[in-house]
Amino acid sequence: MDDWSQAENHAERARHFFQAGQWEQALAELKQALAVNPEQSDWHFGMGLTLDALHRYDEAVQAFDQALKLRGDDKDTMLHLAVDLLRTQHPDRAIEVLGRLNELDPNCEPGYCYRITAYAQKGDHEQAEVMFYLARQVQEECPLCYDHLAQSLASRGEYVRAAWCWQRVLKMDASFPGVHANLARLYWRQGRLDEARQEYLRELRADPGDTAALLELGHVLVELDRPAEAAEKFRRVLELDPEHAAAHLLLGELSLGAEHLDAAEASFTKALTHDADLAGVHLRLAQVALARGQQDEAWRQARMELARQHHAVTHTQELARLLVELGRPKPVEDLVNRQLQRAAEAHYPRPLTASLWMYRGVARMLVGRIEAGVADCRRCLHLDRENVLAMHNLVLAYAHQRRLARARAILRRALKLQPEDAQLRHLKHRLFWLRWFGWARLRRP
């Protein structure tokens, strides 16, 4: 048998392996076939499909690119190439390929449909909507288009319109993948926790092994103050994937919240074993150490968390608080500044953004920058008028500056919100004595 026939046999075996879902074997056979005859466009196309099945999208782009060079402007190849360019975050090239596709065939609806996502990736959401309406001129309804537009709307905080689009998707195709999870995330962002919980349950009925949905449902249950149910979801993830570092971390956080420090430390250690770079683990270990009174170990773990380049906003908030509690305020300002730069674009809830200003303000006060700290705490109260911790620190700052009238006014606001707070009541007595001594000095002959 000559080499060409052998190559054909490899390609035929690759087809059988592909149909059987044996992707690695299919890929190996295609490589052998192409080693003999690299000019077969169908084999490059098949390699692209196989690499897609293996989620190796960068390599799939190369395979479809080669197939396109050999085939010329083939619409099917162009569409597959564009989709993988989007998966690998190359929207400009995807737009170029899809534009060429629609020049060849103005009635190819997917060319407009996928450009919705491409423009959304670029942040050009207005043009994404243009593509949506161009697609509607070709095809009246398309669940994928509505899904793409919903993703664009959700990313810019237009939650009502995004929810409407996903509801339209469900009317067109009740089994469309991921819609219930997307609606759940949307409701979660809006604070509609019970609705989010119900949507996650619908998603999990369709796909019980969706670990991402299980983890997110666990988060929602934590916010609903249902920790036992949340723990059950995290344990379910570990049944599906015993090395799932995030699930170990989340179980540890529940143990930490219940003050079961040994169990928490064990879970955090397992999380580190499975993912040494997992965000938040060193923060949690620092909190365990601080709860045990081990300040040096807490500071060591905090430094390791600070060494990370990117922090989730909630981790930034907790790390800032930890550093203040440890008496290490200097790193707080840079830490919080990076997060504040992202706050407007990321659509953080106002109380969360407010807390960032508050912790930066406290840190500034602790290093002697009282006026700057006061300005930050006032900015916090502008965003969250009921942030008692910011009021507490403003009272301390004004008392330090002997601006007692302002201190008393802020303290009255705080006591209306928390009249039984022991620290606030102590501050009230402290201000009384400060005022009395000041009056006594004025009266002294």
Salt bridges, closest charged atoms under 4 A:
GLU12 OE2 - ARG15 NH2 2.40
GLU12 OE2 - HIS16 NE2 3.17
GLU24 OE1 - ARG56 NH1 3.96
GLU29 OE1 - HIS10 ND1 2.58
GLU29 OE1 - ARG13 NE 3.39
ASP42 OD1 - ARG71 NH2 2.73
ASP52 OD1 - ARG87 NH1 3.55
GLU59 OE2 - ARG56 NE 2.91
ASP65 OD1 - ARG93 NH2 2.68
ASP73 OD1 - ARG100 NE 3.30
ASP74 OD2 - ARG71 NH1 3.29
ASP76 OD1 - HIS80 ND1 3.48
ASP84 OD1 - ARG87 NH1 2.88
ASP92 OD1 - LYS122 NZ 2.69
GLU96 OE2 - ARG100 NH1 2.62
ASP105 OD2 - LYS75 NZ 2.97
GLU109 OE2 - ARG136 NH2 3.09
GLU129 OE2 - ARG156 NH2 3.04
GLU129 OE1 - ARG161 NH2 3.09
GLU141 OE2 - ARG168 NH2 2.36
GLU158 OE2 - ARG156 NH1 3.37
GLU158 OE1 - ARG161 NH1 2.80
ASP194 OD1 - ARG197 NE 3.00
GLU195 OE2 - ARG192 NH2 2.76
GLU199 OE1 - HIS180 ND1 2.66
GLU199 OE2 - ARG202 NH1 3.04
GLU216 OE1 - ARG185 NE 2.79
GLU229 OE2 - ARG226 NE 2.83
GLU232 OE1 - LYS233 NZ 3.17
GLU239 OE1 - ARG236 NH1 3.16
GLU253 OE2 - ARG284 NE 2.76
ASP262 OD1 - ARG292 NH2 2.74
GLU265 OE1 - ARG292 NH1 3.05
GLU297 OE1 - ARG300 NE 2.96
GLU318 OE1 - ARG284 NH1 2.50
GLU333 OE2 - ARG364 NH2 2.75
GLU333 OE1 - ARG369 NH1 2.88
GLU371 OE2 - ARG403 NH1 3.18
ASP376 OD2 - ARG360 NE 2.76
ASP376 OD2 - ARG364 NH1 3.07
